[in-house]
Amino acid sequence: MTLDKARALLATQVDFGGGYNRHGAQLILAEVRREHGEDSARVLIREFHLDEIFGFSPSESQ
């Protein structure tokens, strides 16, 4: 998955919010971590404020 594709998918998850979308965001971030590394996932967590919306921590792995 490209980072641009991950951004598009995360934007959708954030727009809808909720528990199911939190899980979807976790799966997207797991794919990003696998393909691009932890730093890329942290950038996305900060960029989309996933720490505030879903409670994800940019300082530790999910």
All heavy atoms as a GROMACS GRO file, in nm:
protein
  490
    1MET      N    1   0.085  -0.117   0.000
    1MET     CA    2   0.000   0.000   0.000
    1MET      C    3   0.090   0.123   0.000
    1MET      O    4   0.183   0.131   0.079
    1MET     CB    5  -0.089  -0.004   0.125
    1MET     CG    6  -0.167   0.122   0.148
    1MET     SD    7  -0.267   0.128   0.299
    1MET     CE    8  -0.346  -0.029   0.304
    2THR      N    9   0.058   0.217  -0.085
    2THR     CA   10   0.135   0.342  -0.086
    2THR      C   11   0.089   0.429   0.031
    2THR      O   12  -0.022   0.410   0.085
    2THR     CB   13   0.114   0.418  -0.218
    2THR    OG1   14  -0.023   0.462  -0.225
    2THR    CG2   15   0.150   0.334  -0.339
    3LEU      N   16   0.171   0.525   0.067
    3LEU     CA   17   0.134   0.616   0.175
    3LEU      C   18   0.017   0.704   0.132
    3LEU      O   19  -0.068   0.739   0.216
    3LEU     CB   20   0.254   0.700   0.218
    3LEU     CG   21   0.364   0.621   0.289
    3LEU    CD1   22   0.482   0.711   0.320
    3LEU    CD2   23   0.313   0.556   0.416
    4ASP      N   24   0.009   0.739   0.005
    4ASP     CA   25  -0.105   0.818  -0.043
    4ASP      C   26  -0.235   0.739  -0.029
    4ASP      O   27  -0.338   0.794   0.010
    4ASP     CB   28  -0.085   0.860  -0.188
    4ASP     CG   29   0.020   0.970  -0.202
    4ASP    OD1   30   0.043   1.043  -0.103
    4ASP    OD2   31   0.077   0.982  -0.312
    5LYS      N   32  -0.231   0.611  -0.062
    5LYS     CA   33  -0.350   0.525  -0.047
    5LYS      C   34  -0.387   0.513   0.101
    5LYS      O   35  -0.505   0.520   0.136
    5LYS     CB   36  -0.322   0.387  -0.108
    5LYS     CG   37  -0.437   0.291  -0.096
    5LYS     CD   38  -0.555   0.333  -0.180
    5LYS     CE   39  -0.661   0.225  -0.177
    5LYS     NZ   40  -0.780   0.264  -0.251
    6ALA      N   41  -0.287   0.497   0.187
    6ALA     CA   42  -0.313   0.489   0.331
    6ALA      C   43  -0.378   0.618   0.381
    6ALA      O   44  -0.472   0.613   0.461
    6ALA     CB   45  -0.184   0.461   0.407
    7ARG      N   46  -0.330   0.731   0.332
    7ARG     CA   47  -0.390   0.859   0.372
    7ARG      C   48  -0.537   0.867   0.330
    7ARG      O   49  -0.622   0.912   0.406
    7ARG     CB   50  -0.312   0.976   0.310
    7ARG     CG   51  -0.185   1.008   0.381
    7ARG     CD   52  -0.117   1.132   0.322
    7ARG     NE   53  -0.002   1.166   0.403
    7ARG     CZ   54   0.120   1.118   0.383
    7ARG    NH1   55   0.144   1.036   0.283
    7ARG    NH2   56   0.220   1.154   0.462
    8ALA      N   57  -0.566   0.825   0.208
    8ALA     CA   58  -0.704   0.829   0.160
    8ALA      C   59  -0.793   0.738   0.244
    8ALA      O   60  -0.906   0.776   0.280
    8ALA     CB   61  -0.708   0.788   0.013
    9LEU      N   62  -0.745   0.619   0.275
    9LEU     CA   63  -0.823   0.525   0.355
    9LEU      C   64  -0.842   0.576   0.498
    9LEU      O   65  -0.951   0.564   0.555
    9LEU     CB   66  -0.757   0.388   0.355
    9LEU     CG   67  -0.758   0.315   0.221
    9LEU    CD1   68  -0.670   0.189   0.230
    9LEU    CD2   69  -0.898   0.279   0.178
   10LEU      N   70  -0.738   0.632   0.556
   10LEU     CA   71  -0.749   0.685   0.692
   10LEU      C   72  -0.844   0.804   0.698
   10LEU      O   73  -0.917   0.820   0.796
   10LEU     CB   74  -0.611   0.724   0.747
   10LEU     CG   75  -0.524   0.607   0.791
   10LEU    CD1   76  -0.383   0.655   0.821
   10LEU    CD2   77  -0.584   0.536   0.912
   11ALA      N   78  -0.844   0.885   0.594
   11ALA     CA   79  -0.936   0.999   0.591
   11ALA      C   80  -1.080   0.950   0.598
   11ALA      O   81  -1.164   1.009   0.669
   11ALA     CB   82  -0.914   1.082   0.465
   12THR      N   83  -1.110   0.842   0.530
   12THR     CA   84  -1.245   0.784   0.534
   12THR      C   85  -1.277   0.734   0.674
   12THR      O   86  -1.387   0.757   0.727
   12THR     CB   87  -1.258   0.669   0.434
   12THR    OG1   88  -1.230   0.720   0.304
   12THR    CG2   89  -1.396   0.608   0.437
   13GLN      N   90  -1.182   0.664   0.737
   13GLN     CA   91  -1.205   0.611   0.872
   13GLN      C   92  -1.231   0.725   0.971
   13GLN      O   93  -1.319   0.715   1.056
   13GLN     CB   94  -1.084   0.529   0.919
   13GLN     CG   95  -1.050   0.411   0.831
   13GLN     CD   96  -1.163   0.313   0.814
   13GLN    OE1   97  -1.230   0.275   0.908
   13GLN    NE2   98  -1.186   0.273   0.690
   14VAL      N   99  -1.155   0.832   0.959
   14VAL     CA  100  -1.170   0.946   1.050
   14VAL      C  101  -1.305   1.014   1.028
   14VAL      O  102  -1.371   1.054   1.124
   14VAL     CB  103  -1.052   1.045   1.030
   14VAL    CG1  104  -1.079   1.178   1.097
   14VAL    CG2  105  -0.923   0.984   1.082
   15ASP      N  106  -1.347   1.027   0.903
   15ASP     CA  107  -1.475   1.092   0.874
   15ASP      C  108  -1.592   1.020   0.940
   15ASP      O  109  -1.684   1.084   0.990
   15ASP     CB  110  -1.499   1.099   0.724
   15ASP     CG  111  -1.416   1.206   0.655
   15ASP    OD1  112  -1.361   1.294   0.725
   15ASP    OD2  113  -1.404   1.201   0.531
   16PHE      N  114  -1.587   0.888   0.942
   16PHE     CA  115  -1.697   0.811   1.000
   16PHE      C  116  -1.684   0.794   1.151
   16PHE      O  117  -1.782   0.790   1.222
   16PHE     CB  118  -1.709   0.673   0.934
   16PHE     CG  119  -1.765   0.679   0.796
   16PHE    CD1  120  -1.685   0.655   0.687
   16PHE    CD2  121  -1.898   0.710   0.775
   16PHE    CE1  122  -1.736   0.661   0.558
   16PHE    CE2  123  -1.951   0.718   0.647
   16PHE     CZ  124  -1.869   0.693   0.538
   17GLY      N  125  -1.560   0.780   1.202
   17GLY     CA  126  -1.538   0.760   1.345
   17GLY      C  127  -1.600   0.630   1.393
   17GLY      O  128  -1.647   0.548   1.314
   18GLY      N  129  -1.600   0.607   1.522
   18GLY     CA  130  -1.664   0.489   1.578
   18GLY      C  131  -1.572   0.369   1.590
   18GLY      O  132  -1.460   0.367   1.538
   19GLY      N  133  -1.620   0.268   1.661
   19GLY     CA  134  -1.540   0.150   1.693
   19GLY      C  135  -1.496   0.069   1.574
   19GLY      O  136  -1.381   0.026   1.566
   20TYR      N  137  -1.586   0.047   1.479
   20TYR     CA  138  -1.548  -0.030   1.361
   20TYR      C  139  -1.442   0.043   1.279
   20TYR      O  140  -1.352  -0.018   1.223
   20TYR     CB  141  -1.669  -0.060   1.273
   20TYR     CG  142  -1.765  -0.159   1.335
   20TYR    CD1  143  -1.890  -0.120   1.375
   20TYR    CD2  144  -1.727  -0.292   1.354
   20TYR    CE1  145  -1.978  -0.210   1.434
   20TYR    CE2  146  -1.814  -0.383   1.412
   20TYR     CZ  147  -1.938  -0.341   1.451
   20TYR     OH  148  -2.024  -0.430   1.509
   21ASN      N  149  -1.454   0.173   1.273
   21ASN     CA  150  -1.357   0.252   1.197
   21ASN      C  151  -1.224   0.261   1.270
   21ASN      O  152  -1.120   0.271   1.207
   21ASN     CB  153  -1.414   0.390   1.168
   21ASN     CG  154  -1.538   0.379   1.082
   21ASN    OD1  155  -1.648   0.375   1.134
   21ASN    ND2  156  -1.519   0.366   0.952
   22ARG      N  157  -1.227   0.252   1.403
   22ARG     CA  158  -1.102   0.246   1.479
   22ARG      C  159  -1.026   0.120   1.442
   22ARG      O  160  -0.906   0.123   1.418
   22ARG     CB  161  -1.132   0.247   1.630
   22ARG     CG  162  -1.007   0.244   1.716
   22ARG     CD  163  -1.044   0.238   1.865
   22ARG     NE  164  -0.931   0.265   1.949
   22ARG     CZ  165  -0.837   0.176   1.980
   22ARG    NH1  166  -0.843   0.054   1.931
   22ARG    NH2  167  -0.736   0.210   2.057
   23HIS      N  168  -1.097   0.010   1.434
   23HIS     CA  169  -1.034  -0.116   1.396
   23HIS      C  170  -0.979  -0.108   1.254
   23HIS      O  171  -0.868  -0.155   1.226
   23HIS     CB  172  -1.134  -0.232   1.410
   23HIS     CG  173  -1.076  -0.364   1.376
   23HIS    ND1  174  -0.981  -0.426   1.452
   23HIS    CD2  175  -1.097  -0.445   1.270
   23HIS    CE1  176  -0.946  -0.540   1.396
   23HIS    NE2  177  -1.015  -0.554   1.284
   24GLY      N  178  -1.055  -0.049   1.163
   24GLY     CA  179  -1.008  -0.032   1.026
   24GLY      C  180  -0.882   0.051   1.020
   24GLY      O  181  -0.787   0.019   0.946
   25ALA      N  182  -0.876   0.158   1.100
   25ALA     CA  183  -0.758   0.242   1.104
   25ALA      C  184  -0.638   0.164   1.158
   25ALA      O  185  -0.525   0.180   1.109
   25ALA     CB  186  -0.784   0.366   1.189
   26GLN      N  187  -0.661   0.078   1.256
   26GLN     CA  188  -0.552  -0.006   1.310
   26GLN      C  189  -0.496  -0.097   1.201
   26GLN      O  190  -0.375  -0.115   1.192
   26GLN     CB  191  -0.602  -0.092   1.425
   26GLN     CG  192  -0.617  -0.019   1.555
   26GLN     CD  193  -0.669  -0.110   1.666
   26GLN    OE1  194  -0.752  -0.197   1.641
   26GLN    NE2  195  -0.622  -0.086   1.786
   27LEU      N  196  -0.584  -0.155   1.121
   27LEU     CA  197  -0.539  -0.244   1.014
   27LEU      C  198  -0.458  -0.168   0.909
   27LEU      O  199  -0.356  -0.217   0.859
   27LEU     CB  200  -0.659  -0.313   0.949
   27LEU     CG  201  -0.734  -0.412   1.038
   27LEU    CD1  202  -0.859  -0.462   0.967
   27LEU    CD2  203  -0.644  -0.527   1.078
   28ILE      N  204  -0.502  -0.048   0.876
   28ILE     CA  205  -0.429   0.034   0.780
   28ILE      C  206  -0.291   0.068   0.835
   28ILE      O  207  -0.190   0.057   0.764
   28ILE     CB  208  -0.508   0.162   0.747
   28ILE    CG1  209  -0.638   0.126   0.675
   28ILE    CG2  210  -0.424   0.259   0.665
   28ILE    CD1  211  -0.741   0.237   0.672
   29LEU      N  212  -0.284   0.107   0.961
   29LEU     CA  213  -0.155   0.141   1.021
   29LEU      C  214  -0.064   0.019   1.031
   29LEU      O  215   0.058   0.031   1.014
   29LEU     CB  216  -0.176   0.202   1.160
   29LEU     CG  217  -0.236   0.343   1.160
   29LEU    CD1  218  -0.267   0.385   1.303
   29LEU    CD2  219  -0.145   0.443   1.091
   30ALA      N  220  -0.120  -0.097   1.055
   30ALA     CA  221  -0.038  -0.219   1.059
   30ALA      C  222   0.026  -0.245   0.923
   30ALA      O  223   0.144  -0.282   0.915
   30ALA     CB  224  -0.124  -0.338   1.101
   31GLU      N  225  -0.049  -0.223   0.818
   31GLU     CA  226   0.004  -0.240   0.682
   31GLU      C  227   0.113  -0.137   0.654
   31GLU      O  228   0.216  -0.169   0.595
   31GLU     CB  229  -0.110  -0.226   0.581
   31GLU     CG  230  -0.070  -0.250   0.439
   31GLU     CD  231  -0.049  -0.396   0.405
   31GLU    OE1  232  -0.093  -0.483   0.482
   31GLU    OE2  233   0.013  -0.423   0.301
   32VAL      N  234   0.091  -0.015   0.697
   32VAL     CA  235   0.192   0.090   0.680
   32VAL      C  236   0.319   0.054   0.755
   32VAL      O  237   0.430   0.067   0.702
   32VAL     CB  238   0.137   0.228   0.725
   32VAL    CG1  239   0.248   0.331   0.735
   32VAL    CG2  240   0.028   0.275   0.630
   33ARG      N  241   0.304   0.007   0.879
   33ARG     CA  242   0.422  -0.034   0.956
   33ARG      C  243   0.500  -0.144   0.886
   33ARG      O  244   0.622  -0.141   0.881
   33ARG     CB  245   0.380  -0.084   1.094
   33ARG     CG  246   0.347   0.024   1.190
   33ARG     CD  247   0.319  -0.032   1.329
   33ARG     NE  248   0.274   0.075   1.415
   33ARG     CZ  249   0.146   0.106   1.434
   33ARG    NH1  250   0.051   0.038   1.376
   33ARG    NH2  251   0.114   0.207   1.512
   34ARG      N  252   0.430  -0.240   0.832
   34ARG     CA  253   0.493  -0.354   0.767
   34ARG      C  254   0.568  -0.310   0.640
   34ARG      O  255   0.678  -0.356   0.615
   34ARG     CB  256   0.387  -0.460   0.733
   34ARG     CG  257   0.443  -0.586   0.675
   34ARG     CD  258   0.343  -0.701   0.661
   34ARG     NE  259   0.209  -0.664   0.619
   34ARG     CZ  260   0.101  -0.657   0.699
   34ARG    NH1  261   0.112  -0.686   0.826
   34ARG    NH2  262  -0.017  -0.625   0.652
   35GLU      N  263   0.509  -0.220   0.564
   35GLU     CA  264   0.569  -0.182   0.436
   35GLU      C  265   0.662  -0.061   0.444
   35GLU      O  266   0.756  -0.051   0.365
   35GLU     CB  267   0.459  -0.153   0.334
   35GLU     CG  268   0.381  -0.277   0.295
   35GLU     CD  269   0.285  -0.252   0.182
   35GLU    OE1  270   0.305  -0.157   0.103
   35GLU    OE2  271   0.188  -0.329   0.172
   36HIS      N  272   0.635   0.030   0.538
   36HIS     CA  273   0.710   0.156   0.539
   36HIS      C  274   0.779   0.187   0.672
   36HIS      O  275   0.855   0.283   0.681
   36HIS     CB  276   0.618   0.273   0.504
   36HIS     CG  277   0.551   0.257   0.371
   36HIS    ND1  278   0.616   0.280   0.252
   36HIS    CD2  279   0.425   0.218   0.339
   36HIS    CE1  280   0.533   0.256   0.152
   36HIS    NE2  281   0.416   0.218   0.202
   37GLY      N  282   0.750   0.110   0.776
   37GLY     CA  283   0.816   0.129   0.904
   37GLY      C  284   0.733   0.208   1.005
   37GLY      O  285   0.633   0.272   0.972
   38GLU      N  286   0.778   0.199   1.128
   38GLU     CA  287   0.708   0.262   1.240
   38GLU      C  288   0.703   0.413   1.228
   38GLU      O  289   0.601   0.475   1.262
   38GLU     CB  290   0.778   0.222   1.372
   38GLU     CG  291   0.710   0.275   1.496
   38GLU     CD  292   0.573   0.215   1.520
   38GLU    OE1  293   0.550   0.099   1.484
   38GLU    OE2  294   0.487   0.287   1.575
   39ASP      N  295   0.809   0.474   1.178
   39ASP     CA  296   0.810   0.621   1.166
   39ASP      C  297   0.699   0.671   1.075
   39ASP      O  298   0.636   0.773   1.103
   39ASP     CB  299   0.946   0.670   1.117
   39ASP     CG  300   1.054   0.658   1.223
   39ASP    OD1  301   1.020   0.651   1.343
   39ASP    OD2  302   1.172   0.655   1.186
   40SER      N  303   0.673   0.600   0.968
   40SER     CA  304   0.565   0.640   0.876
   40SER      C  305   0.430   0.630   0.944
   40SER      O  306   0.343   0.716   0.926
   40SER     CB  307   0.566   0.552   0.751
   40SER     OG  308   0.683   0.576   0.677
   41ALA      N  309   0.410   0.526   1.023
   41ALA     CA  310   0.284   0.512   1.097
   41ALA      C  311   0.268   0.625   1.198
   41ALA      O  312   0.158   0.680   1.213
   41ALA     CB  313   0.279   0.376   1.167
   42ARG      N  314   0.375   0.662   1.265
   42ARG     CA  315   0.369   0.772   1.362
   42ARG      C  316   0.331   0.903   1.294
   42ARG      O  317   0.253   0.982   1.348
   42ARG     CB  318   0.502   0.788   1.433
   42ARG     CG  319   0.530   0.680   1.532
   42ARG     CD  320   0.662   0.701   1.601
   42ARG     NE  321   0.688   0.589   1.688
   42ARG     CZ  322   0.807   0.539   1.712
   42ARG    NH1  323   0.914   0.592   1.654
   42ARG    NH2  324   0.822   0.438   1.792
   43VAL      N  325   0.386   0.926   1.176
   43VAL     CA  326   0.353   1.047   1.101
   43VAL      C  327   0.204   1.051   1.069
   43VAL      O  328   0.138   1.154   1.086
   43VAL     CB  329   0.438   1.056   0.971
   43VAL    CG1  330   0.385   1.163   0.878
   43VAL    CG2  331   0.584   1.082   1.004
   44LEU      N  332   0.149   0.939   1.027
   44LEU     CA  333   0.006   0.933   0.994
   44LEU      C  334  -0.081   0.952   1.119
   44LEU      O  335  -0.185   1.018   1.113
   44LEU     CB  336  -0.027   0.802   0.924
   44LEU     CG  337   0.031   0.786   0.784
   44LEU    CD1  338   0.007   0.645   0.732
   44LEU    CD2  339  -0.025   0.890   0.689
   45ILE      N  340  -0.039   0.894   1.230
   45ILE     CA  341  -0.114   0.911   1.356
   45ILE      C  342  -0.121   1.059   1.392
   45ILE      O  343  -0.228   1.111   1.427
   45ILE     CB  344  -0.051   0.829   1.470
   45ILE    CG1  345  -0.074   0.680   1.445
   45ILE    CG2  346  -0.108   0.870   1.606
   45ILE    CD1  347   0.004   0.589   1.538
   46ARG      N  348  -0.010   1.128   1.379
   46ARG     CA  349  -0.008   1.272   1.410
   46ARG      C  350  -0.087   1.352   1.306
   46ARG      O  351  -0.162   1.444   1.341
   46ARG     CB  352   0.135   1.322   1.419
   46ARG     CG  353   0.208   1.272   1.541
   46ARG     CD  354   0.346   1.337   1.555
   46ARG     NE  355   0.420   1.270   1.658
   46ARG     CZ  356   0.521   1.186   1.635
   46ARG    NH1  357   0.562   1.162   1.512
   46ARG    NH2  358   0.585   1.129   1.736
   47GLU      N  359  -0.066   1.319   1.180
   47GLU     CA  360  -0.130   1.393   1.071
   47GLU      C  361  -0.282   1.390   1.080
   47GLU      O  362  -0.349   1.491   1.058
   47GLU     CB  363  -0.085   1.333   0.937
   47GLU     CG  364  -0.139   1.401   0.815
   47GLU     CD  365  -0.087   1.340   0.687
   47GLU    OE1  366   0.024   1.282   0.686
   47GLU    OE2  367  -0.159   1.349   0.586
   48PHE      N  368  -0.338   1.275   1.115
   48PHE     CA  369  -0.483   1.260   1.122
   48PHE      C  370  -0.537   1.272   1.264
   48PHE      O  371  -0.656   1.247   1.286
   48PHE     CB  372  -0.525   1.126   1.061
   48PHE     CG  373  -0.515   1.125   0.911
   48PHE    CD1  374  -0.402   1.077   0.848
   48PHE    CD2  375  -0.618   1.175   0.833
   48PHE    CE1  376  -0.391   1.078   0.710
   48PHE    CE2  377  -0.609   1.176   0.696
   48PHE     CZ  378  -0.496   1.128   0.634
   49HIS      N  379  -0.451   1.307   1.360
   49HIS     CA  380  -0.492   1.322   1.501
   49HIS      C  381  -0.560   1.196   1.553
   49HIS      O  382  -0.659   1.201   1.626
   49HIS     CB  383  -0.584   1.443   1.519
   49HIS     CG  384  -0.526   1.571   1.467
   49HIS    ND1  385  -0.430   1.642   1.536
   49HIS    CD2  386  -0.546   1.638   1.351
   49HIS    CE1  387  -0.394   1.748   1.466
   49HIS    NE2  388  -0.464   1.748   1.351
   50LEU      N  389  -0.504   1.081   1.515
   50LEU     CA  390  -0.562   0.953   1.556
   50LEU      C  391  -0.546   0.930   1.705
   50LEU      O  392  -0.619   0.850   1.763
   50LEU     CB  393  -0.500   0.838   1.476
   50LEU     CG  394  -0.521   0.845   1.325
   50LEU    CD1  395  -0.450   0.730   1.256
   50LEU    CD2  396  -0.668   0.847   1.290
   51ASP      N  397  -0.452   1.001   1.767
   51ASP     CA  398  -0.439   0.992   1.912
   51ASP      C  399  -0.561   1.052   1.981
   51ASP      O  400  -0.612   0.997   2.079
   51ASP     CB  401  -0.310   1.059   1.960
   51ASP     CG  402  -0.294   1.202   1.907
   51ASP    OD1  403  -0.361   1.239   1.807
   51ASP    OD2  404  -0.214   1.276   1.965
   52GLU      N  405  -0.614   1.160   1.925
   52GLU     CA  406  -0.732   1.226   1.983
   52GLU      C  407  -0.861   1.154   1.943
   52GLU      O  408  -0.953   1.141   2.024
   52GLU     CB  409  -0.738   1.371   1.936
   52GLU     CG  410  -0.620   1.455   1.980
   52GLU     CD  411  -0.616   1.590   1.911
   52GLU    OE1  412  -0.720   1.632   1.856
   52GLU    OE2  413  -0.509   1.652   1.911
   53ILE      N  414  -0.869   1.109   1.820
   53ILE     CA  415  -0.994   1.051   1.769
   53ILE      C  416  -1.014   0.908   1.817
   53ILE      O  417  -1.123   0.872   1.863
   53ILE     CB  418  -0.995   1.057   1.615
   53ILE    CG1  419  -0.994   1.203   1.569
   53ILE    CG2  420  -1.117   0.984   1.558
   53ILE    CD1  421  -0.968   1.223   1.422
   54PHE      N  422  -0.909   0.826   1.804
   54PHE     CA  423  -0.921   0.684   1.837
   54PHE      C  424  -0.837   0.640   1.956
   54PHE      O  425  -0.840   0.524   1.995
   54PHE     CB  426  -0.882   0.598   1.716
   54PHE     CG  427  -0.972   0.611   1.597
   54PHE    CD1  428  -0.920   0.640   1.472
   54PHE    CD2  429  -1.109   0.594   1.608
   54PHE    CE1  430  -1.002   0.652   1.361
   54PHE    CE2  431  -1.193   0.605   1.498
   54PHE     CZ  432  -1.139   0.635   1.374
   55GLY      N  433  -0.758   0.732   2.013
   55GLY     CA  434  -0.675   0.697   2.128
   55GLY      C  435  -0.546   0.626   2.093
   55GLY      O  436  -0.484   0.564   2.179
   56PHE      N  437  -0.503   0.633   1.967
   56PHE     CA  438  -0.376   0.571   1.926
   56PHE      C  439  -0.261   0.655   1.979
   56PHE      O  440  -0.268   0.777   1.979
   56PHE     CB  441  -0.364   0.563   1.775
   56PHE     CG  442  -0.465   0.475   1.709
   56PHE    CD1  443  -0.482   0.477   1.572
   56PHE    CD2  444  -0.544   0.387   1.780
   56PHE    CE1  445  -0.573   0.396   1.508
   56PHE    CE2  446  -0.637   0.305   1.717
   56PHE     CZ  447  -0.652   0.310   1.582
   57SER      N  448  -0.154   0.590   2.019
   57SER     CA  449  -0.037   0.661   2.069
   57SER      C  450   0.073   0.661   1.964
   57SER      O  451   0.116   0.554   1.920
   57SER     CB  452   0.014   0.594   2.196
   57SER     OG  453   0.135   0.652   2.236
   58PRO      N  454   0.122   0.779   1.925
   58PRO     CA  455   0.230   0.783   1.827
   58PRO      C  456   0.364   0.737   1.884
   58PRO      O  457   0.458   0.710   1.810
   58PRO     CB  458   0.236   0.929   1.785
   58PRO     CG  459   0.174   1.004   1.895
   58PRO     CD  460   0.076   0.912   1.961
   59SER      N  461   0.371   0.722   2.015
   59SER     CA  462   0.499   0.688   2.077
   59SER      C  463   0.518   0.538   2.099
   59SER      O  464   0.623   0.495   2.143
   59SER     CB  465   0.513   0.760   2.212
   59SER     OG  466   0.411   0.717   2.299
   60GLU      N  467   0.418   0.458   2.067
   60GLU     CA  468   0.431   0.313   2.085
   60GLU      C  469   0.356   0.240   1.976
   60GLU      O  470   0.264   0.293   1.916
   60GLU     CB  471   0.379   0.269   2.222
   60GLU     CG  472   0.233   0.302   2.246
   60GLU     CD  473   0.187   0.273   2.386
   60GLU    OE1  474   0.247   0.327   2.480
   60GLU    OE2  475   0.094   0.194   2.401
   61SER      N  476   0.394   0.116   1.950
   61SER     CA  477   0.327   0.036   1.848
   61SER      C  478   0.188  -0.001   1.894
   61SER      O  479   0.162  -0.021   2.011
   61SER     CB  480   0.406  -0.092   1.821
   61SER     OG  481   0.529  -0.060   1.763
   62GLN      N  482   0.098  -0.015   1.797
   62GLN     CA  483  -0.040  -0.054   1.827
   62GLN      C  484  -0.053  -0.203   1.822
   62GLN      O  485   0.002  -0.271   1.744
   62GLN     CB  486  -0.136   0.009   1.724
   62GLN     CG  487  -0.138   0.159   1.733
   62GLN     CD  488  -0.198   0.213   1.860
   62GLN    OE1  489  -0.301   0.166   1.904
   62GLN    NE2  490  -0.134   0.310   1.919
   0.00000   0.00000   0.00000
